[in-house]
Amino acid sequence: MKRPVKMFVGIAIFWLIVFAGFTPAVMYLWNWLMPAVFGLHIITYWQAFGLMGLSWLLFGGPRMFPRGGRGDHWRHRMRERWEQMSPEEREKFRSGMRHGCGPWRKEESKSAEV
């Protein structure tokens, strides 16, 4: 077989194993918690499989591997802003980050600003 076909078959087998392994876990956790906590009905293996598929569609798939592109725009904008700052502005920013910001700011840094 050619390499892309082998890779596709390998990935398909991997995901089958993942779903086959996680489906019973979802089913057992659901059947253990949901009827007792919320009074819901127990589910079957295939319902758990469908629940996993639904959650995958709604929440963007499994997060096993880091995905490139998410947050890159933010990171790029912050780098541009950082490069446009003067050394004094950079030091002021570092100092603010070191001492906390917003309602979590330490008391001594609040009194120093006033």
C-alpha positions in Angstrom: 0.0 0.0 0.0 1.0 3.6 -0.5 2.0 5.6 2.5 -1.1 8.0 2.6 -3.5 4.9 2.5 -1.6 3.2 5.3 -1.7 6.4 7.3 -5.4 6.8 6.8 -6.1 3.1 7.7 -3.9 3.6 10.8 -5.7 6.7 11.9 -9.1 5.0 11.3 -8.1 2.0 13.4 -6.8 4.4 16.2 -10.1 6.3 16.3 -12.1 3.0 16.4 -10.0 1.8 19.3 -10.5 5.2 21.1 -14.3 5.2 20.6 -14.5 1.5 21.5 -12.6 2.2 24.7 -14.4 5.5 25.7 -17.9 4.4 24.9 -18.2 1.9 27.8 -16.6 4.5 30.1 -19.2 7.0 29.1 -22.0 4.5 29.4 -20.9 3.3 32.9 -20.4 6.8 34.2 -23.7 8.0 32.8 -25.5 4.9 34.3 -23.8 5.4 37.6 -24.3 9.1 38.0 -27.2 10.4 36.0 -30.1 8.2 37.3 -29.1 8.8 40.9 -28.3 12.5 40.6 -30.9 13.7 38.1 -33.4 10.8 37.8 -32.6 10.2 34.2 -32.8 6.8 32.4 -29.9 4.5 31.9 -28.4 4.3 28.4 -27.1 1.5 26.2 -23.7 1.1 24.5 -25.0 2.6 21.2 -26.6 5.5 23.0 -23.3 6.3 24.7 -21.6 6.0 21.4 -24.1 8.5 19.9 -23.7 10.8 22.9 -19.9 10.8 22.3 -20.5 11.6 18.7 -22.9 14.4 19.5 -20.5 15.9 22.1 -17.7 15.7 19.5 -19.9 17.6 17.0 -21.0 20.2 19.5 -17.7 20.8 21.2 -15.3 20.5 18.4 -13.9 17.0 18.7 -11.5 15.4 21.1 -8.7 17.6 22.5 -6.0 15.0 22.6 -3.5 16.9 20.5 -2.7 20.6 20.6 -4.1 22.3 17.5 -2.2 25.0 15.7 -4.1 28.1 14.8 -6.1 28.5 18.0 -4.8 31.6 19.7 -2.2 32.4 17.1 -4.0 35.6 16.1 -4.0 36.8 19.7 -0.3 35.8 20.1 0.6 37.7 16.9 -1.2 40.8 18.0 0.5 40.8 21.4 3.9 40.4 19.8 3.2 43.4 17.5 2.1 45.5 20.5 5.2 44.4 22.5 7.5 45.4 19.7 5.9 48.8 19.5 6.3 49.5 23.3 9.2 51.6 24.6 11.5 50.0 27.2 9.7 52.0 29.9 6.3 50.8 28.8 7.6 47.2 28.7 8.9 47.5 32.3 5.6 49.0 33.5 3.8 46.1 31.9 6.1 43.5 33.5 5.7 45.2 36.9 1.9 45.2 36.5 2.0 41.5 35.6 4.3 40.6 38.5 2.1 42.3 41.1 -1.2 41.1 39.8 -4.0 43.0 38.2 -7.6 43.9 38.7 -9.3 42.8 41.9 -6.4 40.3 42.7 -3.8 43.1 42.9 -1.8 43.0 46.2 -2.6 45.6 48.8 1.0 47.1 48.8 0.9 47.6 45.1 -2.5 49.4 45.4 -1.2 51.8 48.0 1.9 52.5 46.0 -0.2 53.6 43.0 -2.3 56.1 45.0 
